[in-house]
Amino acid sequence: MLKRSGISFSSGMMLMEYLFAIAISGVLFLCISRAYPQIMNTLIYSYQQYQLDIFLRERLLVLEAQLRRTGYCYDSCVNTLKPNGLAESSLKIGQYPLQEKNSCVIFAYDINSNGKWELPSSKESDYFGYRLKNGQLEQRRGVKDCASSGWQRFFESNEIEVTEFTLRSYTKPHLMKGMSLFYLSISLKFHLKQNHKVKSHYQNIIRLRNVTLL
């Protein structure tokens, strides 16, 4: 009576398992080799987006803090009267030539609390400005108009391009006190020059608590 060999049966099963494992490994390797570039691109994009958001967050806090001070004056700031005797607004919105409309803002606030807004020509001027020019957000202290020279970049990195800087001021009536409330809306769009998919959009509405005239 013939008996089956346990050794040959086990060896046959091991061979099939090896072949099956090799086949599965080949399929997995093919899938990984195809997915690897996409995975790496996703990781690089996520890292660049994170770095951009962190960098912009700090600078945008500075911009927002500056704009919130618009109109502050320790006293009456009587030196801001126009030639006709009318009061002058502490906030002006315009644009640099050939740039988008409402892409420049000039504002004043009493930075040293001496009761007046020092003129743009003063070394201690209380007039500040931000403007969009050729894909860059620029800033300057002691500025009287959006077309003047001497502005500096607000973002130190050359890798960032600003595609939109739009401002709009408006008023709303106070329902209880019968007075006007003043606001400034801001929209800023950025992207990395080497990768336009890495982008950010900052939007905010600022209550101008110190402004009494627009």
HELIX and SHEET records of a PDB file:
HELIX    1   1 GLY A    6  ARG A   68  1                                  63    
HELIX    2   2 VAL A   78  THR A   80  5                                   3    
SHEET    1   A 5 LEU A  91  GLY A  94  0                                        
SHEET    2   A 5 CYS A 104  ALA A 108 -1                                        
SHEET    3   A 5 TYR A 127  LYS A 133 -1                                        
SHEET    4   A 5 GLN A 136  ARG A 141 -1                                        
SHEET    5   A 5 GLN A 152  ARG A 153 -1                                        
SHEET    1   B 3 ILE A 160  PRO A 173  0                                        
SHEET    2   B 3 SER A 180  LEU A 192 -1                                        
SHEET    3   B 3 ASN A 195  ARG A 207 -1                                        
END                                                                             
